Structures are given as C-alpha cells and as structure tokens.
Amino acid sequence: MSAMLLFGSAVLTPLVMDHAGPLGLLGLADWLMWVVWIVAHGLVLMRRTPVRSRQPAAETGPFGP
C-alpha cells in the first residue's frame, strides 16, 4: 500500500507543484506508513527470544559434566 502511495506521489508531483491541494498530503501519508512499518518490524525483531547456545560437547563430556 505504501509503495503504491509513493508511486502515486511521484507521478502526481507536477500536478501537486502547480496546484495547492490535498494531493500534497499523499507523500506525507506514504512516508508515515513506511515509518510505522519499520518501527513495528524493529520492535518484533527486538522482542524475539534469543536462541540459547549449547555448551560444546568437549567441555561437558558425552554423559554429562
């Protein structure tokens, strides 16, 4: 959706530059959508539980410590 708004904003730039109106907010709307998407996915990546690393078998031995 945001990519379509970015494309629409780029195509309509000459019209927006010639006439003041609500089409100028199209670029703002798509930019805000990208910011929300980046922040949301960043939070998801930060909240993931890390994978616990196993101790190498050489330190613990085959049957335990």
N, C-alpha and C positions, 0 to 999 in steps of 0.2 A: 504494500500500500504506500509506504513511504517512498519507495523508488519511483512509483508512478507519479506521485506528487512532485518529486524532484524533476522528473522528465517534463511534466506539465508546466512547472515553474520555469524551466529553461526554455521551453517552446514559446511560452507566453511573455517572456521578458521584453521583447519590443513593444508589445501592447501595454504592458504594465508601465514601461518607461514613458509612453506617450500619454496615457490616461491614468489619473489617480483613481483608485477604487479598491474594492475588497480583494481583487486578484493579487495584490501585493502581499497579502497575508498567506497566500499559498506557500510561498517559500518558507515563511516562519513556521507554518504548521508541519511541513515535512521535516524541517530541522529539529523541531521539538520531538517528533516521533522517533527520529534517529537517536536523540539523546536518551529518551526513555528506554529504547531498546538496548542501548549499550549499558546503561546503568542496571537494568533488570538482569541482563545476562551476566554482568560482572558480579552482582550480588549472588546469583545462583552458583557461579564458579567459586566464590569465596566461601559459601556456606557448605559446600560439599565436604564430606568427611574424608580426611586423608587416609590413604592406604597404609596400613601398618607394615613396616618392613620386618621380615623374618630374620632371625639371627642365623648366620651361616652354620651349616651342619658341622663344620670342623670345630667350632667352639663348643657346641653342646654335646657332640658325640651322637652316635646312632640311636642310643637308648635313653637319652636324657642327659642332664648336667652331671 
